[in-house]
Amino acid sequence: MSSLYATALSELAGVFERIDDAAVDRAVDMIAGAKTTVVFGGGRERLQIMGFAMRLYHLGLKVAVEGDMTTPPVGPGDLFVVTCGPGEISTALALMDVAKKAGATILFITAQPKGRGAAYADYVLTIPAQTMADDQGEKKSSVLPMGSLFEGALFVLFEVMILKLRDKLAIDPEAMRANHTNLE
């Protein structure tokens, strides 16, 4: 294996050696207990959280991606899951403010738990990975560019969260397959 692949995989493994699995379990509990889950992420993080929304749908949960025309309003009993590795982007802050005022619970996934976005959250799940907030100079810790380590970690985290949810909710893998689209 090329040293770049090995280095990138080692960095990803390091993220999960430092992650608080009890905090992940708390996030899983929040999703399991939500009436509806609406997800948001910007840029490449959006791609990761959209994949997560798809898997939540495969589990049979009520889920939407913010910005889609079919996204319902949020309110009490609903969960707004926001991923924002650098800790804040203007769109995330604005949407979290709307969700908070509407009474939704907010789960904030970030590498910067002291960023402004965390102040809106009911719960913060920290992923200890490089983002664009710390990808230059002495703070740089990954061979991967910009926020790629955080984004790659999101993919792995979300798939593990799906496994935890599947077990917690006693959902058969075949039930998940039955929810997969046939329009491919």
C-alpha positions in Angstrom: 0.0 0.0 0.0 1.3 3.5 -0.9 2.4 5.5 2.1 -0.2 8.2 1.4 -3.0 5.6 1.7 -1.5 4.2 4.8 -1.0 7.6 6.3 -4.6 8.7 5.5 -6.0 5.4 7.0 -3.8 5.8 10.1 -5.1 9.4 10.6 -8.7 8.2 10.3 -8.0 5.4 12.8 -6.5 8.0 15.1 -9.8 10.0 15.0 -11.7 7.0 16.2 -9.2 6.2 18.9 -9.9 9.6 20.4 -13.7 9.8 19.9 -16.0 9.5 22.9 -18.1 6.4 22.1 -20.5 7.2 24.9 -21.1 10.6 23.2 -21.8 8.8 20.0 -24.3 6.5 21.8 -26.0 9.7 23.2 -26.4 11.0 19.7 -27.8 7.7 18.5 -30.4 7.9 21.4 -31.4 11.3 20.2 -32.0 10.1 16.7 -33.9 7.0 17.9 -36.2 9.2 20.0 -36.9 11.9 17.4 -40.3 12.3 15.7 -38.6 13.6 12.6 -34.9 14.1 12.0 -33.8 16.9 9.6 -30.1 17.1 8.7 -27.9 19.9 7.4 -24.3 20.2 6.4 -22.4 22.6 4.1 -20.1 21.8 1.2 -18.6 18.3 1.3 -20.0 17.7 4.7 -23.4 18.0 3.1 -22.6 15.1 0.9 -21.8 13.0 3.9 -24.9 13.9 5.9 -27.1 13.3 2.9 -25.7 9.7 2.8 -26.5 9.5 6.5 -30.1 10.7 5.8 -30.5 8.0 3.1 -29.4 5.3 5.6 -31.8 6.7 8.3 -34.5 6.4 5.6 -33.4 2.8 4.9 -33.9 2.1 8.6 -37.5 3.3 8.2 -37.0 6.6 10.2 -38.7 9.8 9.3 -35.9 12.0 7.9 -35.3 14.9 5.6 -32.4 16.9 4.3 -32.7 20.7 4.9 -33.1 22.5 1.6 -35.1 19.8 -0.1 -38.5 20.8 -1.3 -40.1 18.0 0.9 -38.4 19.1 4.2 -41.1 19.6 6.8 -41.1 22.3 9.4 -39.4 21.3 12.7 -40.7 21.8 16.2 -40.9 20.1 19.6 -40.0 16.4 19.4 -38.0 16.9 16.2 -34.2 16.7 15.9 -32.1 19.0 13.7 -28.7 17.4 13.1 -26.0 19.8 11.9 -22.5 19.0 10.9 -20.1 21.9 10.9 -16.5 20.7 11.4 -15.0 24.2 11.7 -17.5 25.2 14.4 -19.5 27.7 12.5 -20.7 28.8 9.1 -23.3 31.5 8.6 -25.9 29.2 7.1 -25.6 26.7 9.9 -25.9 29.4 12.6 -29.0 30.9 10.9 -30.7 27.5 10.5 -29.9 26.5 14.1 -31.4 29.7 15.3 -34.6 29.0 13.4 -34.8 25.4 14.7 -34.1 26.4 18.3 -36.9 29.1 18.2 -39.3 26.5 16.7 -38.6 24.1 19.7 -36.6 21.5 17.9 -33.7 19.7 19.6 -30.3 20.4 18.0 -27.4 17.8 17.7 -24.3 19.6 16.5 -21.4 17.5 15.1 -18.1 19.4 15.0 -14.3 19.3 15.5 -14.5 22.7 17.2 -16.8 22.3 20.2 -15.9 25.9 21.4 -17.1 27.4 18.1 -20.2 29.6 17.9 -22.4 26.8 16.6 -22.1 24.8 19.8 -23.9 27.6 21.7 -27.1 26.8 19.8 -26.9 23.0 20.4 -28.6 20.9 22.9 -25.9 18.3 22.4 -22.4 18.5 20.8 -20.7 15.5 19.4 -17.0 16.2 18.9 -15.0 14.5 16.1 -11.3 15.1 16.8 -10.2 15.7 13.3 -8.6 18.4 11.2 -10.9 20.8 9.4 -10.4 24.0 7.5 -10.3 25.8 10.9 -6.9 24.2 11.6 -5.4 23.0 8.3 -2.5 25.4 8.0 0.7 26.1 9.8 1.5 24.5 13.1 -2.2 23.4 13.6 -2.1 21.2 10.5 -2.3 17.6 11.5 -3.3 15.6 8.4 -1.8 14.7 5.1 -5.3 15.1 3.6 -6.2 18.6 2.4 -8.4 21.1 4.2 -11.3 19.4 5.9 -11.0 16.0 4.3 -10.0 14.1 7.5 -13.2 15.4 9.2 -15.3 14.5 6.1 -13.9 11.0 5.9 -14.5 10.5 9.6 -18.1 11.6 9.1 -18.6 8.8 6.6 -17.3 6.2 9.0 -19.1 7.7 12.0 -22.4 7.8 10.3 -22.2 4.2 9.1 -21.3 3.1 12.7 -24.2 5.1 14.0 -26.5 3.3 11.5 -25.3 0.0 12.9 -25.9 1.1 16.4 -29.4 2.4 15.5 -30.2 -0.8 13.7 -29.4 -2.8 16.8 -31.1 -0.4 19.2 -34.3 -0.4 17.2 -34.1 -4.1 16.3 -34.4 -3.5 12.6 -33.6 -6.4 10.4 -31.1 -5.8 7.6 -33.6 -7.2 5.1 -36.1 -4.4 6.2 -33.4 -1.9 5.3 -32.9 -3.5 1.9 -36.7 -3.4 1.3 -36.6 0.4 1.8 -33.9 0.9 -0.8 -35.1 2.4 -4.0 -35.9 0.3 -7.1 -35.4 3.3 -9.4 -31.7 2.8 -10.2 
